[in-house]
Amino acid sequence: MNGVCVTDSLFFTVFPDEAAAVQIAELNERLRTQHTLKTRPIPAGRLHVTLQYTCAFDGFPADIAEKTIKAAETIALPPVDITLDHIESFSSRRPKRPLVFSGDASETCSALVKALQDTLTEQGLETRRHSEFKPHITLLYDEHRIPK
């Protein structure tokens, strides 16, 4: 072990508006009851779709965050469509699997993710590339698997 304690992560995300977050939280409660899930849901205010993860750090890297924001501000694209239309459990190496509200990536969303990846890489910033971007909101983590 190298002694590094990861405390902060940088990533680009889209939050649902307040009304949508409340609806998603209500759906989450119905799913918990219907499937007798034991774990607590992610709070409505933290529900989001991650577009691009950069990296984890030991402490908040203000200089890297500023460089990341400046790089992203150079991207000019039309509005992004994100449609989430099904529930599924993602596979995981951990016992508790993410239960997600998921959908297929639209062309506009895929273009934004690619632009973020390319722009950050061009600026020498570390990113995690998606082999295939799948927009989703993680609702909770549970041992019980729910099929699509």
N, C-alpha and C positions, 0 to 999 in steps of 0.2 A: 504494500500500500504506500502511495506516495505522500500521504499526509494532507492532500488537498481536500477541503470541505466545500462541496458544491452547494451554494446558497441561493444563486440567482441564475435565471435563464432569460435570454432575449428571443422574442419571436413576434411575428406579425400575425394579428388575429382580427377577426370580424365578430363583433358582439351582436346578438339579436336585439331588436328594440325591446323596450320594457314589456309591452303587451305580448310579444312573441316569447320572451323569456318566461313570463308567467304561464303561458299556455304549455310550454315545454316542461316546466316544473310540475304542472298538473298532470301531464302525460306521464312523467316520471313516477309520480305517486301511484297512478293507476297501474303502471307496469309492475311496480314493487308489490302491490297487493295481488295482482293477477298471477304473478309468477313466484310469489312468496320469497322475494329477495330480501336478504338480511341487512345489507349495508345501507348506510345513509346516502342520499343523493347529493350530487354536487349542488351547492346553493345557486339559485337562479341568477344572481349577480356575477357568477363566475362562468356561466355557460358561454361557450365561444367556439368558433371554427378557426383552427390554426391554419394559416396559409403558408407560413414559412418559419421553421425553427432555425435559429442561428447556432447558438452554443450555450453551454452551462459554464458558470464562472464561480470562483470563490470571492464573493463580494460583487457589488454592482459596478460594472466597467463603464463609467460615464463617458470616457473617450470613445470607446467602441460603440456605445449606444448612439452617440452623436454622429459618428461616421456612418453608422447603419441608417439612421434617419435621413441624413443628407443624401445618401445613395438612393434610398427609396423615393425621395421627393423628386428625383429626375424622371420617374416613370409616369408616362401620360397615356392612359388607356380609358376606354369607355366604361360606363358602370358595369359592375359585376353581378351576374345572376348566380344565386346559390339556392338550390332546391333540395330539401331533405325530405324524403318520403317513405323511409322504412326504418325499422329498428333491427339491430342485430348485435351479437356479441363478437367482438374481434378476438382473434386468437392471441395468446400471450404465453410467455414462458413462466409467468407468475401464476400462482393459484387463482388469484382474482383477475377475471377478464374484464376489459372495458365493455360496458353496454353503451351502445352509441345510437344516436339518431343520425341516419346516414343518407347519402344520395350519390348520384353520379356527377362528376365534374362537368360543368357547362364549358363551352369554348371560351367564354370571357373569363371564367374563373381559372381555367387552365393557363390561359395567356398571362394572367396576372401572376400566378405562381411561378411560371417560367421566367417572366420578366424580373421578379424579385430574386430568384436564384441567379440568373445571369448577371444582373446589376451588382449584387453583393459580391459575387465571385470576381467580377472585373475589378472591384475596389479592394480585392485582397482580403475580404471578410469571409470567415468560415461559415458554411451552411451545411445543413443536412439535405441532401437531394432526395426527392420522392421518386421511386421507380414508376409509380403511378399515383397521382394525387387523388385522394378520395375524401371529399368534404364530409365532415361529421362533427357532431357535438357529443362529447363524452358525458353521459348522464350519471354514471356511477361505476364502481368496480365490484364484481361479485363472483363467487365461485360457480354459481349456476349459469349455464350457457343457454342463451336464447337464440334459436335459429332465425335466419332472415325471414 
